[in-house]
Amino acid sequence: MPTTSDWNSWAQAASSVQLDAGRHTISLKRATGDSGNVNIDSLALLQPNSAGSEHRW
């Protein structure tokens, strides 16, 4: 996650994953050395080249 100056400053993070047809479980985990100081507001799964169409579950 990108570092920001304080809790009132927000940033976005993106990651690409390849998901084949079927059911999947997506997890956000912190590593041993991470501070854990994050505030996740939302998670969106977007299809590539879909002109911004969002699929939220």
PyMOL Python script that loads the backbone (N, CA, C, O; Angstrom):
from pymol import cmd

cmd.read_pdbstr("""\
ATOM      1  N   MET A   1       0.837  -1.165   0.000  1.00  0.00           N
ATOM      2  CA  MET A   1       0.000   0.000   0.000  1.00  0.00           C
ATOM      3  C   MET A   1       0.895   1.245   0.000  1.00  0.00           C
ATOM      4  O   MET A   1       1.923   1.263   0.676  1.00  0.00           O
ATOM      5  N   PRO A   2       0.518   2.269  -0.741  1.00  0.00           N
ATOM      6  CA  PRO A   2       1.313   3.492  -0.759  1.00  0.00           C
ATOM      7  C   PRO A   2       1.263   4.209   0.592  1.00  0.00           C
ATOM      8  O   PRO A   2       0.230   4.225   1.262  1.00  0.00           O
ATOM      9  N   THR A   3       2.370   4.788   0.972  1.00  0.00           N
ATOM     10  CA  THR A   3       2.441   5.564   2.205  1.00  0.00           C
ATOM     11  C   THR A   3       1.875   6.954   1.958  1.00  0.00           C
ATOM     12  O   THR A   3       2.154   7.563   0.926  1.00  0.00           O
ATOM     13  N   THR A   4       1.076   7.466   2.906  1.00  0.00           N
ATOM     14  CA  THR A   4       0.558   8.832   2.834  1.00  0.00           C
ATOM     15  C   THR A   4       1.024   9.591   4.069  1.00  0.00           C
ATOM     16  O   THR A   4       1.549   8.994   5.009  1.00  0.00           O
ATOM     17  N   SER A   5       0.832  10.903   4.068  1.00  0.00           N
ATOM     18  CA  SER A   5       1.351  11.733   5.158  1.00  0.00           C
ATOM     19  C   SER A   5       0.556  11.597   6.459  1.00  0.00           C
ATOM     20  O   SER A   5       1.122  11.775   7.538  1.00  0.00           O
ATOM     21  N   ASP A   6      -0.744  11.285   6.382  1.00  0.00           N
ATOM     22  CA  ASP A   6      -1.567  11.150   7.583  1.00  0.00           C
ATOM     23  C   ASP A   6      -2.867  10.417   7.237  1.00  0.00           C
ATOM     24  O   ASP A   6      -3.079  10.038   6.085  1.00  0.00           O
ATOM     25  N   TRP A   7      -3.739  10.218   8.239  1.00  0.00           N
ATOM     26  CA  TRP A   7      -4.980   9.482   8.038  1.00  0.00           C
ATOM     27  C   TRP A   7      -5.970  10.208   7.150  1.00  0.00           C
ATOM     28  O   TRP A   7      -6.894   9.587   6.624  1.00  0.00           O
ATOM     29  N   ASN A   8      -5.797  11.520   6.971  1.00  0.00           N
ATOM     30  CA  ASN A   8      -6.698  12.300   6.123  1.00  0.00           C
ATOM     31  C   ASN A   8      -6.272  12.308   4.664  1.00  0.00           C
ATOM     32  O   ASN A   8      -6.980  12.856   3.819  1.00  0.00           O
ATOM     33  N   SER A   9      -5.145  11.720   4.359  1.00  0.00           N
ATOM     34  CA  SER A   9      -4.646  11.633   2.982  1.00  0.00           C
ATOM     35  C   SER A   9      -4.872  10.211   2.482  1.00  0.00           C
ATOM     36  O   SER A   9      -4.500   9.245   3.148  1.00  0.00           O
ATOM     37  N   TRP A  10      -5.484  10.088   1.307  1.00  0.00           N
ATOM     38  CA  TRP A  10      -5.828   8.788   0.765  1.00  0.00           C
ATOM     39  C   TRP A  10      -4.989   8.495  -0.474  1.00  0.00           C
ATOM     40  O   TRP A  10      -4.515   9.415  -1.141  1.00  0.00           O
ATOM     41  N   ALA A  11      -4.809   7.233  -0.774  1.00  0.00           N
ATOM     42  CA  ALA A  11      -4.085   6.805  -1.964  1.00  0.00           C
ATOM     43  C   ALA A  11      -4.754   5.546  -2.505  1.00  0.00           C
ATOM     44  O   ALA A  11      -5.506   4.874  -1.798  1.00  0.00           O
ATOM     45  N   GLN A  12      -4.476   5.244  -3.741  1.00  0.00           N
ATOM     46  CA  GLN A  12      -5.004   4.026  -4.349  1.00  0.00           C
ATOM     47  C   GLN A  12      -3.858   3.080  -4.671  1.00  0.00           C
ATOM     48  O   GLN A  12      -2.743   3.511  -4.966  1.00  0.00           O
ATOM     49  N   ALA A  13      -4.142   1.812  -4.613  1.00  0.00           N
ATOM     50  CA  ALA A  13      -3.178   0.779  -4.991  1.00  0.00           C
ATOM     51  C   ALA A  13      -3.850  -0.124  -6.013  1.00  0.00           C
ATOM     52  O   ALA A  13      -5.061  -0.338  -5.959  1.00  0.00           O
ATOM     53  N   ALA A  14      -3.074  -0.648  -6.933  1.00  0.00           N
ATOM     54  CA  ALA A  14      -3.614  -1.547  -7.947  1.00  0.00           C
ATOM     55  C   ALA A  14      -2.693  -2.751  -8.098  1.00  0.00           C
ATOM     56  O   ALA A  14      -1.478  -2.658  -7.923  1.00  0.00           O
ATOM     57  N   SER A  15      -3.298  -3.868  -8.424  1.00  0.00           N
ATOM     58  CA  SER A  15      -2.543  -5.087  -8.662  1.00  0.00           C
ATOM     59  C   SER A  15      -3.287  -5.911  -9.704  1.00  0.00           C
ATOM     60  O   SER A  15      -4.517  -5.970  -9.689  1.00  0.00           O
ATOM     61  N   SER A  16      -2.562  -6.532 -10.589  1.00  0.00           N
ATOM     62  CA  SER A  16      -3.178  -7.384 -11.611  1.00  0.00           C
ATOM     63  C   SER A  16      -3.084  -8.840 -11.183  1.00  0.00           C
ATOM     64  O   SER A  16      -2.044  -9.293 -10.705  1.00  0.00           O
ATOM     65  N   VAL A  17      -4.169  -9.559 -11.357  1.00  0.00           N
ATOM     66  CA  VAL A  17      -4.191 -10.996 -11.077  1.00  0.00           C
ATOM     67  C   VAL A  17      -4.897 -11.699 -12.224  1.00  0.00           C
ATOM     68  O   VAL A  17      -5.790 -11.128 -12.850  1.00  0.00           O
ATOM     69  N   GLN A  18      -4.508 -12.913 -12.495  1.00  0.00           N
ATOM     70  CA  GLN A  18      -5.139 -13.733 -13.515  1.00  0.00           C
ATOM     71  C   GLN A  18      -6.084 -14.680 -12.817  1.00  0.00           C
ATOM     72  O   GLN A  18      -5.644 -15.527 -12.040  1.00  0.00           O
ATOM     73  N   LEU A  19      -7.376 -14.559 -13.074  1.00  0.00           N
ATOM     74  CA  LEU A  19      -8.372 -15.431 -12.463  1.00  0.00           C
ATOM     75  C   LEU A  19      -9.076 -16.224 -13.556  1.00  0.00           C
ATOM     76  O   LEU A  19      -9.739 -15.656 -14.423  1.00  0.00           O
ATOM     77  N   ASP A  20      -8.924 -17.526 -13.501  1.00  0.00           N
ATOM     78  CA  ASP A  20      -9.634 -18.397 -14.434  1.00  0.00           C
ATOM     79  C   ASP A  20     -11.080 -18.538 -13.969  1.00  0.00           C
ATOM     80  O   ASP A  20     -11.414 -18.151 -12.849  1.00  0.00           O
ATOM     81  N   ALA A  21     -11.926 -19.083 -14.812  1.00  0.00           N
ATOM     82  CA  ALA A  21     -13.332 -19.271 -14.463  1.00  0.00           C
ATOM     83  C   ALA A  21     -13.450 -20.101 -13.194  1.00  0.00           C
ATOM     84  O   ALA A  21     -12.676 -21.034 -12.976  1.00  0.00           O
ATOM     85  N   GLY A  22     -14.419 -19.757 -12.366  1.00  0.00           N
ATOM     86  CA  GLY A  22     -14.641 -20.504 -11.131  1.00  0.00           C
ATOM     87  C   GLY A  22     -14.623 -19.597  -9.918  1.00  0.00           C
ATOM     88  O   GLY A  22     -14.482 -18.381 -10.045  1.00  0.00           O
ATOM     89  N   ARG A  23     -14.763 -20.178  -8.767  1.00  0.00           N
ATOM     90  CA  ARG A  23     -14.814 -19.450  -7.501  1.00  0.00           C
ATOM     91  C   ARG A  23     -13.398 -19.206  -6.977  1.00  0.00           C
ATOM     92  O   ARG A  23     -12.535 -20.079  -7.067  1.00  0.00           O
ATOM     93  N   HIS A  24     -13.169 -18.007  -6.429  1.00  0.00           N
ATOM     94  CA  HIS A  24     -11.859 -17.639  -5.889  1.00  0.00           C
ATOM     95  C   HIS A  24     -12.029 -16.917  -4.561  1.00  0.00           C
ATOM     96  O   HIS A  24     -13.063 -16.296  -4.312  1.00  0.00           O
ATOM     97  N   THR A  25     -11.021 -16.997  -3.714  1.00  0.00           N
ATOM     98  CA  THR A  25     -10.968 -16.254  -2.465  1.00  0.00           C
ATOM     99  C   THR A  25      -9.792 -15.286  -2.563  1.00  0.00           C
ATOM    100  O   THR A  25      -8.669 -15.694  -2.859  1.00  0.00           O
ATOM    101  N   ILE A  26     -10.052 -14.009  -2.315  1.00  0.00           N
ATOM    102  CA  ILE A  26      -9.013 -12.990  -2.359  1.00  0.00           C
ATOM    103  C   ILE A  26      -8.796 -12.487  -0.942  1.00  0.00           C
ATOM    104  O   ILE A  26      -9.753 -12.142  -0.250  1.00  0.00           O
ATOM    105  N   SER A  27      -7.534 -12.444  -0.502  1.00  0.00           N
ATOM    106  CA  SER A  27      -7.198 -12.008   0.853  1.00  0.00           C
ATOM    107  C   SER A  27      -6.221 -10.850   0.813  1.00  0.00           C
ATOM    108  O   SER A  27      -5.350 -10.790  -0.055  1.00  0.00           O
ATOM    109  N   LEU A  28      -6.365  -9.938   1.749  1.00  0.00           N
ATOM    110  CA  LEU A  28      -5.387  -8.885   1.972  1.00  0.00           C
ATOM    111  C   LEU A  28      -4.680  -9.238   3.276  1.00  0.00           C
ATOM    112  O   LEU A  28      -5.315  -9.317   4.328  1.00  0.00           O
ATOM    113  N   LYS A  29      -3.384  -9.449   3.211  1.00  0.00           N
ATOM    114  CA  LYS A  29      -2.632  -9.865   4.393  1.00  0.00           C
ATOM    115  C   LYS A  29      -1.453  -8.927   4.610  1.00  0.00           C
ATOM    116  O   LYS A  29      -0.909  -8.359   3.663  1.00  0.00           O
ATOM    117  N   ARG A  30      -1.075  -8.777   5.847  1.00  0.00           N
ATOM    118  CA  ARG A  30       0.116  -7.992   6.136  1.00  0.00           C
ATOM    119  C   ARG A  30       1.259  -8.922   6.500  1.00  0.00           C
ATOM    120  O   ARG A  30       1.068  -9.952   7.146  1.00  0.00           O
ATOM    121  N   ALA A  31       2.453  -8.532   6.067  1.00  0.00           N
ATOM    122  CA  ALA A  31       3.648  -9.327   6.334  1.00  0.00           C
ATOM    123  C   ALA A  31       4.182  -9.000   7.727  1.00  0.00           C
ATOM    124  O   ALA A  31       3.755  -8.022   8.341  1.00  0.00           O
ATOM    125  N   THR A  32       5.101  -9.804   8.221  1.00  0.00           N
ATOM    126  CA  THR A  32       5.663  -9.647   9.555  1.00  0.00           C
ATOM    127  C   THR A  32       6.215  -8.242   9.788  1.00  0.00           C
ATOM    128  O   THR A  32       6.012  -7.684  10.867  1.00  0.00           O
ATOM    129  N   GLY A  33       6.906  -7.656   8.813  1.00  0.00           N
ATOM    130  CA  GLY A  33       7.528  -6.350   8.984  1.00  0.00           C
ATOM    131  C   GLY A  33       6.603  -5.163   8.752  1.00  0.00           C
ATOM    132  O   GLY A  33       7.027  -4.023   8.940  1.00  0.00           O
ATOM    133  N   ASP A  34       5.350  -5.390   8.348  1.00  0.00           N
ATOM    134  CA  ASP A  34       4.411  -4.295   8.081  1.00  0.00           C
ATOM    135  C   ASP A  34       3.863  -3.718   9.382  1.00  0.00           C
ATOM    136  O   ASP A  34       3.689  -4.445  10.361  1.00  0.00           O
ATOM    137  N   SER A  35       3.592  -2.421   9.395  1.00  0.00           N
ATOM    138  CA  SER A  35       3.062  -1.761  10.593  1.00  0.00           C
ATOM    139  C   SER A  35       1.592  -2.085  10.828  1.00  0.00           C
ATOM    140  O   SER A  35       1.138  -2.063  11.972  1.00  0.00           O
ATOM    141  N   GLY A  36       0.840  -2.383   9.779  1.00  0.00           N
ATOM    142  CA  GLY A  36      -0.584  -2.642   9.920  1.00  0.00           C
ATOM    143  C   GLY A  36      -1.409  -1.375   9.962  1.00  0.00           C
ATOM    144  O   GLY A  36      -2.618  -1.440  10.183  1.00  0.00           O
ATOM    145  N   ASN A  37      -0.793  -0.226   9.757  1.00  0.00           N
ATOM    146  CA  ASN A  37      -1.501   1.052   9.779  1.00  0.00           C
ATOM    147  C   ASN A  37      -2.118   1.336   8.417  1.00  0.00           C
ATOM    148  O   ASN A  37      -1.629   2.184   7.671  1.00  0.00           O
ATOM    149  N   VAL A  38      -3.190   0.626   8.098  1.00  0.00           N
ATOM    150  CA  VAL A  38      -3.887   0.820   6.832  1.00  0.00           C
ATOM    151  C   VAL A  38      -5.380   0.974   7.107  1.00  0.00           C
ATOM    152  O   VAL A  38      -5.895   0.498   8.119  1.00  0.00           O
ATOM    153  N   ASN A  39      -6.046   1.634   6.205  1.00  0.00           N
ATOM    154  CA  ASN A  39      -7.490   1.803   6.275  1.00  0.00           C
ATOM    155  C   ASN A  39      -8.025   1.483   4.891  1.00  0.00           C
ATOM    156  O   ASN A  39      -7.954   2.318   3.990  1.00  0.00           O
ATOM    157  N   ILE A  40      -8.560   0.285   4.713  1.00  0.00           N
ATOM    158  CA  ILE A  40      -9.087  -0.149   3.421  1.00  0.00           C
ATOM    159  C   ILE A  40     -10.533   0.328   3.327  1.00  0.00           C
ATOM    160  O   ILE A  40     -11.391  -0.117   4.090  1.00  0.00           O
ATOM    161  N   ASP A  41     -10.797   1.227   2.398  1.00  0.00           N
ATOM    162  CA  ASP A  41     -12.150   1.762   2.230  1.00  0.00           C
ATOM    163  C   ASP A  41     -12.988   0.880   1.307  1.00  0.00           C
ATOM    164  O   ASP A  41     -14.175   0.668   1.556  1.00  0.00           O
ATOM    165  N   SER A  42     -12.373   0.368   0.245  1.00  0.00           N
ATOM    166  CA  SER A  42     -13.118  -0.485  -0.668  1.00  0.00           C
ATOM    167  C   SER A  42     -12.163  -1.331  -1.488  1.00  0.00           C
ATOM    168  O   SER A  42     -10.962  -1.069  -1.548  1.00  0.00           O
ATOM    169  N   LEU A  43     -12.722  -2.342  -2.111  1.00  0.00           N
ATOM    170  CA  LEU A  43     -11.983  -3.227  -3.002  1.00  0.00           C
ATOM    171  C   LEU A  43     -12.833  -3.414  -4.242  1.00  0.00           C
ATOM    172  O   LEU A  43     -14.010  -3.758  -4.141  1.00  0.00           O
ATOM    173  N   ALA A  44     -12.255  -3.193  -5.400  1.00  0.00           N
ATOM    174  CA  ALA A  44     -12.991  -3.339  -6.654  1.00  0.00           C
ATOM    175  C   ALA A  44     -12.248  -4.310  -7.560  1.00  0.00           C
ATOM    176  O   ALA A  44     -11.025  -4.243  -7.688  1.00  0.00           O
ATOM    177  N   LEU A  45     -12.989  -5.204  -8.180  1.00  0.00           N
ATOM    178  CA  LEU A  45     -12.438  -6.108  -9.185  1.00  0.00           C
ATOM    179  C   LEU A  45     -12.904  -5.614 -10.537  1.00  0.00           C
ATOM    180  O   LEU A  45     -14.105  -5.529 -10.792  1.00  0.00           O
ATOM    181  N   LEU A  46     -11.969  -5.289 -11.397  1.00  0.00           N
ATOM    182  CA  LEU A  46     -12.299  -4.740 -12.709  1.00  0.00           C
ATOM    183  C   LEU A  46     -11.809  -5.673 -13.801  1.00  0.00           C
ATOM    184  O   LEU A  46     -10.724  -6.246 -13.699  1.00  0.00           O
ATOM    185  N   GLN A  47     -12.603  -5.822 -14.833  1.00  0.00           N
ATOM    186  CA  GLN A  47     -12.169  -6.604 -15.987  1.00  0.00           C
ATOM    187  C   GLN A  47     -11.240  -5.753 -16.830  1.00  0.00           C
ATOM    188  O   GLN A  47     -11.513  -4.572 -17.041  1.00  0.00           O
ATOM    189  N   PRO A  48     -10.140  -6.330 -17.322  1.00  0.00           N
ATOM    190  CA  PRO A  48      -9.230  -5.565 -18.184  1.00  0.00           C
ATOM    191  C   PRO A  48      -9.947  -5.038 -19.424  1.00  0.00           C
ATOM    192  O   PRO A  48     -10.811  -5.712 -19.985  1.00  0.00           O
ATOM    193  N   ASN A  49      -9.587  -3.849 -19.839  1.00  0.00           N
ATOM    194  CA  ASN A  49     -10.138  -3.229 -21.046  1.00  0.00           C
ATOM    195  C   ASN A  49     -11.649  -3.110 -21.027  1.00  0.00           C
ATOM    196  O   ASN A  49     -12.294  -3.207 -22.071  1.00  0.00           O
ATOM    197  N   SER A  50     -12.221  -2.899 -19.844  1.00  0.00           N
ATOM    198  CA  SER A  50     -13.676  -2.838 -19.742  1.00  0.00           C
ATOM    199  C   SER A  50     -14.184  -1.408 -19.629  1.00  0.00           C
ATOM    200  O   SER A  50     -15.343  -1.199 -19.270  1.00  0.00           O
ATOM    201  N   ALA A  51     -13.359  -0.434 -19.921  1.00  0.00           N
ATOM    202  CA  ALA A  51     -13.740   0.984 -19.894  1.00  0.00           C
ATOM    203  C   ALA A  51     -14.333   1.384 -18.559  1.00  0.00           C
ATOM    204  O   ALA A  51     -15.287   2.160 -18.507  1.00  0.00           O
ATOM    205  N   GLY A  52     -13.762   0.848 -17.452  1.00  0.00           N
ATOM    206  CA  GLY A  52     -14.149   1.272 -16.112  1.00  0.00           C
ATOM    207  C   GLY A  52     -15.370   0.590 -15.534  1.00  0.00           C
ATOM    208  O   GLY A  52     -15.849   1.010 -14.480  1.00  0.00           O
ATOM    209  N   SER A  53     -15.899  -0.445 -16.177  1.00  0.00           N
ATOM    210  CA  SER A  53     -17.048  -1.125 -15.584  1.00  0.00           C
ATOM    211  C   SER A  53     -16.571  -1.886 -14.349  1.00  0.00           C
ATOM    212  O   SER A  53     -15.614  -2.658 -14.416  1.00  0.00           O
ATOM    213  N   GLU A  54     -17.240  -1.662 -13.234  1.00  0.00           N
ATOM    214  CA  GLU A  54     -16.822  -2.252 -11.977  1.00  0.00           C
ATOM    215  C   GLU A  54     -17.743  -3.412 -11.577  1.00  0.00           C
ATOM    216  O   GLU A  54     -18.944  -3.395 -11.844  1.00  0.00           O
ATOM    217  N   HIS A  55     -17.164  -4.386 -10.949  1.00  0.00           N
ATOM    218  CA  HIS A  55     -17.886  -5.531 -10.404  1.00  0.00           C
ATOM    219  C   HIS A  55     -17.536  -5.607  -8.941  1.00  0.00           C
ATOM    220  O   HIS A  55     -16.402  -5.944  -8.602  1.00  0.00           O
ATOM    221  N   ARG A  56     -18.490  -5.299  -8.042  1.00  0.00           N
ATOM    222  CA  ARG A  56     -18.230  -5.299  -6.611  1.00  0.00           C
ATOM    223  C   ARG A  56     -19.016  -6.438  -5.964  1.00  0.00           C
ATOM    224  O   ARG A  56     -20.198  -6.642  -6.242  1.00  0.00           O
ATOM    225  N   TRP A  57     -18.330  -7.165  -5.102  1.00  0.00           N
ATOM    226  CA  TRP A  57     -18.959  -8.249  -4.360  1.00  0.00           C
ATOM    227  C   TRP A  57     -18.778  -8.006  -2.903  1.00  0.00           C
ATOM    228  O   TRP A  57     -19.234  -8.803  -2.083  1.00  0.00           O
TER     229      TRP A  57
END
""", "prot")
cmd.dss("prot")
cmd.show_as("cartoon", "prot")
cmd.util.cbc("prot")
cmd.orient("prot")
